[in-house]
Amino acid sequence: MASLPEVRPSPRPRGAAPCCGTPPGGTYPDAPPTCPPPAGAADGSAFESAFALIGWSKPRALFDRYLAEQAVGLRWTCVAEVNDAPTGYLTVAWRSADPELAARAIPEIVDLNVLPQHRRKGLGSSLLDAAEAEVAERGAWIGLRVGLHRGYGAAQRLYVRRGYVPDGQGALYDGLPVPEGGTTVLDDDAALRMVKHLAPGTASGYVRALRAAWGSRLLLLPAVAVVLHDPEGRLLLVQDRASGTWSLPAGGIEPGEDAESAARRELREETQLEAEHLELVGALGGPGFRHTYPNGDRVEYALFVYRARVSSVVAHPDEVEIERCAWFGREQSPPLRFPYPEELLWA
């Protein structure tokens, strides 16, 4: 099958006003967005005409391409209409064109727009609600890139209020990181990457789907854990916010993700550290790696354990699932949730 033309996600078209404001006043309670629109239901020409009236270039071909990509599973599209007239839309790229989000298997919100006369009425928030609910069925994270100049002020505030946080990688220009000490033009290609953890403290959409069919009975799940030492030989541990227990940076492997990528992602998400090198040092499982969650869900983890090397040892907790990150010597190490072999932890 021929590949579809690439749509390069960008903060917004040049010269366009950013979306969206929050709804302090009137709303459209009877106009929920259509997500996703049935084939042929969204009239690209109507959107083209509506945006042309305010000087935005949004050709019908763009909307046709979004729907074509949706039809083959590359994109998800949501349309808002009032009295059968287009008012706004949002798309999610299941595989982001941003290398960092793609490496973490995080879907990206792309091209959220609401016509100016329909802003501050809750449509932008309704579109985001629908997108986050859809993405939560597949995974635990969602991402986006937002412009940095003041024209994006309303969008920046909206995303922060909804729980999106900078990913810690700094500013981007045309999709590439701006180096420390570098300079850049503050135009529409200058952006900040932001991510949001969906349903903090709950299982991924994949596990929730299994639970819906299997209940709280024991599930065998693939997972990864990361062993990391600082130059003094101390071991990095993380403290779970909900239970207070300590563990290695660890987590489940999502569908479509290989074990090494999962290890990199979990280390990054829980500690903000980037692994320069990963070495598989063990595979663990059995009754000792069973756990019962407070809601009664029972799991047994089959763990791939990696030893990591990093350039920086300044770890920061995600403050969603992880309360603290700390380095421990062998004699000071607290009890761990699972019985990792001593020779694996301290070799």
C-alpha positions in Angstrom: 0.0 0.0 0.0 1.4 3.4 -1.0 2.3 5.6 2.0 0.3 8.7 2.5 2.0 12.1 2.3 3.5 13.3 5.5 1.8 16.0 7.4 4.4 17.9 9.4 3.0 18.8 12.8 3.7 22.5 13.6 2.4 24.8 16.3 0.0 26.4 13.9 0.0 28.0 10.4 2.0 31.2 10.1 -0.1 34.2 10.7 -2.9 32.2 12.4 -4.2 32.9 15.9 -3.6 30.1 18.4 -6.3 28.1 20.0 -7.9 28.1 22.6 -9.3 30.0 25.5 -11.0 28.5 28.6 -14.7 28.7 29.0 -15.5 31.3 31.7 -18.8 32.2 30.0 -21.2 30.5 27.7 -20.8 26.9 26.6 -22.2 24.6 23.9 -23.6 21.9 26.1 -25.7 20.4 23.3 -22.9 20.3 20.7 -20.4 17.5 21.6 -17.7 17.0 19.1 -17.9 14.1 16.7 -15.0 11.7 17.3 -14.1 10.3 15.0 -16.4 11.6 12.2 -17.8 8.9 9.9 -16.2 8.7 6.5 -17.5 11.5 4.4 -19.2 13.2 7.3 -16.7 16.0 7.8 -16.9 18.4 4.9 -13.4 19.6 4.2 -14.6 22.4 1.9 -16.7 23.8 4.7 -13.7 24.0 7.0 -11.6 25.5 4.2 -14.2 28.2 3.6 -14.7 28.9 7.3 -11.0 29.4 8.0 -10.5 31.4 4.8 -12.9 34.0 6.2 -10.4 34.8 9.0 -7.3 34.6 6.7 -6.1 31.1 7.6 -4.9 28.8 4.9 -6.6 25.5 5.7 -7.1 23.8 2.3 -9.6 21.0 1.9 -6.8 18.7 0.9 -5.5 18.9 4.5 -8.7 17.7 6.0 -9.0 15.0 3.3 -5.5 13.8 4.2 -6.4 13.7 7.9 -9.4 11.5 7.2 -7.4 9.3 4.8 -4.8 8.8 7.5 -7.5 8.0 10.0 -8.9 5.4 7.7 -5.7 3.5 7.8 -5.1 3.9 11.5 -2.4 6.6 11.4 -4.5 9.4 12.9 -7.6 10.0 15.0 -9.7 13.0 14.1 -12.4 14.9 16.1 -14.7 17.6 14.7 -16.8 20.1 16.5 -19.9 21.6 14.7 -22.6 24.0 15.8 -25.9 24.0 13.9 -24.2 21.8 11.2 -21.5 24.4 10.7 -17.8 23.6 11.4 -16.4 25.3 14.5 -13.2 23.4 15.3 -11.3 20.2 15.1 -8.4 18.3 16.6 -6.3 15.4 15.4 -4.0 12.9 17.2 -1.1 11.3 15.4 -0.7 7.8 16.8 3.0 7.8 15.8 4.3 11.3 16.3 6.6 12.9 13.7 8.5 14.3 16.7 11.5 11.9 17.3 11.3 12.1 21.1 7.6 11.4 21.4 7.9 8.6 18.8 10.7 7.0 20.7 8.5 7.0 23.8 5.5 5.7 21.8 3.5 8.8 22.9 0.7 9.9 20.6 0.7 13.6 19.7 -2.1 16.1 19.6 -1.7 17.8 16.3 -3.5 20.8 14.9 -6.1 21.8 17.5 -8.1 24.8 16.2 -11.4 26.5 17.1 -12.7 29.4 15.0 -12.3 32.7 16.9 -16.1 33.4 17.2 -16.6 30.1 19.0 -13.8 30.3 21.5 -14.2 30.6 25.2 -17.3 28.4 25.0 -15.7 25.1 26.0 -15.2 23.6 22.5 -11.4 23.5 22.9 -11.7 21.7 26.2 -14.3 19.3 24.8 -12.0 18.4 21.9 -9.2 17.8 24.4 -11.4 15.7 26.7 -12.3 13.5 23.7 -8.7 13.1 22.6 -7.4 12.3 26.1 -10.1 9.7 26.6 -9.3 8.1 23.2 -5.5 8.0 23.9 -6.1 6.6 27.4 -7.6 3.5 25.8 -4.2 2.7 24.3 -1.7 4.0 26.8 -0.8 6.2 29.7 0.7 9.3 28.1 -0.2 12.0 25.6 2.0 14.7 24.1 2.0 17.9 22.1 4.1 20.8 21.0 3.0 24.4 21.7 4.5 27.7 20.4 6.7 29.8 22.7 5.8 33.4 21.8 3.0 35.4 23.4 0.6 34.6 20.6 0.3 31.2 22.1 -0.3 32.5 25.6 -3.9 31.2 25.8 -2.9 27.7 24.6 0.0 27.6 27.0 -2.3 28.4 29.9 -4.9 25.9 28.8 -2.4 23.1 28.6 -0.9 23.8 31.9 -4.3 23.9 33.6 -5.1 20.6 32.0 -2.0 19.0 33.5 0.5 19.1 30.6 4.1 19.7 31.7 7.3 20.4 29.8 9.2 17.2 29.2 12.4 18.7 30.5 14.2 18.7 27.1 14.0 22.5 26.6 13.0 24.6 23.7 12.7 23.3 20.1 13.1 25.0 16.8 11.7 23.3 13.7 11.5 20.2 15.8 15.2 20.2 16.9 16.4 21.1 20.4 17.9 24.5 20.9 21.3 24.0 22.5 22.2 25.6 25.8 23.6 29.1 25.1 22.2 29.1 21.5 19.9 31.7 20.0 16.8 31.3 17.9 14.0 33.3 16.2 10.9 33.3 18.3 8.5 32.6 15.5 5.9 29.8 14.9 8.6 27.1 14.6 9.9 27.8 18.2 8.0 25.4 20.4 8.0 23.5 23.7 7.2 19.8 24.0 4.7 19.0 26.7 3.4 15.7 28.0 0.6 14.5 30.3 0.1 11.4 32.2 -3.4 10.1 31.8 -5.3 8.7 34.7 -2.3 8.8 37.2 -1.8 5.7 39.2 -4.0 3.5 37.0 -3.1 0.8 34.5 -2.6 1.4 30.9 -5.5 1.1 28.4 -4.1 -2.3 27.4 -4.2 -3.7 31.0 -7.6 -2.1 31.6 -9.0 -4.0 28.6 -7.6 -7.2 30.0 -9.1 -6.5 33.4 -12.5 -5.8 31.8 -12.4 -9.4 30.5 -10.5 -11.2 33.3 -11.4 -9.3 36.4 -9.0 -9.1 39.3 -7.6 -12.6 38.8 -3.8 -13.1 38.4 -2.4 -11.6 35.2 1.1 -12.4 33.9 2.6 -9.1 32.6 5.9 -8.3 30.9 7.9 -5.5 32.5 11.3 -4.0 32.8 13.5 -2.7 35.6 16.7 -0.6 35.5 19.8 -0.9 37.7 21.8 2.3 37.8 24.7 3.3 40.0 26.4 6.7 40.5 30.2 7.2 40.4 30.3 6.3 44.2 28.6 3.0 43.5 25.3 3.9 45.1 22.1 2.4 43.7 19.2 4.6 42.3 15.9 3.8 43.9 12.4 5.4 43.5 9.7 5.7 46.1 6.1 5.0 45.0 3.8 7.9 45.8 0.8 5.7 46.6 2.3 3.0 48.7 5.6 4.5 50.0 7.6 1.4 49.0 11.0 1.6 47.3 11.9 -0.1 44.0 14.1 0.1 41.0 12.8 2.3 38.2 10.4 -0.1 36.6 7.2 -0.5 34.7 5.2 -2.5 32.2 6.0 -3.0 28.5 3.3 -1.6 26.3 2.0 -3.3 23.1 4.3 -2.6 20.2 7.2 -1.7 22.5 10.4 -3.7 22.8 11.9 -4.3 26.2 14.9 -2.0 25.8 12.7 0.9 24.6 10.5 0.3 27.6 13.5 0.4 30.0 14.6 3.8 28.5 11.1 5.1 28.8 10.5 4.1 32.4 13.9 5.5 33.5 13.1 8.8 31.7 9.5 9.0 33.0 10.3 8.1 36.6 13.7 9.9 37.1 14.1 12.3 34.1 17.4 10.5 33.3 18.4 9.5 29.8 20.2 6.1 29.4 23.2 6.4 27.2 23.7 2.6 27.2 21.6 -0.3 28.4 22.8 -3.9 28.9 20.4 -6.8 29.6 21.6 -8.4 32.8 18.8 -10.6 34.0 15.3 -12.1 33.5 13.3 -12.6 36.6 9.8 -13.9 37.6 7.9 -16.4 39.6 5.8 -16.1 42.8 8.2 -13.6 44.4 7.3 -11.1 41.7 3.6 -11.2 42.4 1.8 -8.1 43.7 -1.8 -7.3 44.8 -2.9 -3.7 44.3 -5.2 -1.9 46.7 -8.2 -2.5 44.4 -7.6 -6.3 44.5 -6.0 -6.6 41.1 -3.3 -9.4 41.1 -0.3 -9.4 38.9 2.9 -11.5 38.4 5.6 -9.7 36.5 8.1 -11.3 34.1 10.9 -8.8 34.4 13.7 -7.9 32.0 16.4 -6.2 34.0 18.8 -3.7 32.4 21.9 -2.1 33.7 22.1 1.6 32.6 24.8 4.1 32.0 23.9 7.8 32.1 25.9 11.1 31.7 24.1 12.9 34.5 23.1 11.5 37.9 20.8 14.4 38.8 17.5 12.5 39.1 14.0 14.1 39.5 10.8 12.2 40.4 7.9 12.6 38.0 5.7 13.6 41.0 2.8 11.7 39.5 3.6 8.1 40.4 7.0 8.7 42.0 7.5 10.6 45.2 11.3 10.6 45.6 14.4 9.5 43.8 17.4 8.7 46.0 20.8 7.0 45.8 21.6 4.4 48.4 24.8 2.5 49.5 24.5 -1.2 50.0 24.2 -0.9 53.8 21.6 1.9 53.7 19.3 0.5 51.0 15.7 0.2 52.1 13.6 -3.0 51.6 12.5 -3.4 48.0 9.0 -4.4 46.8 10.5 -7.4 44.8 13.3 -9.8 45.7 16.0 -8.8 43.3 19.2 -10.9 43.7 21.9 -9.1 45.5 24.5 -9.9 42.9 22.3 -8.3 40.3 21.8 -5.1 42.3 25.4 -4.6 43.4 27.6 -6.3 40.8 
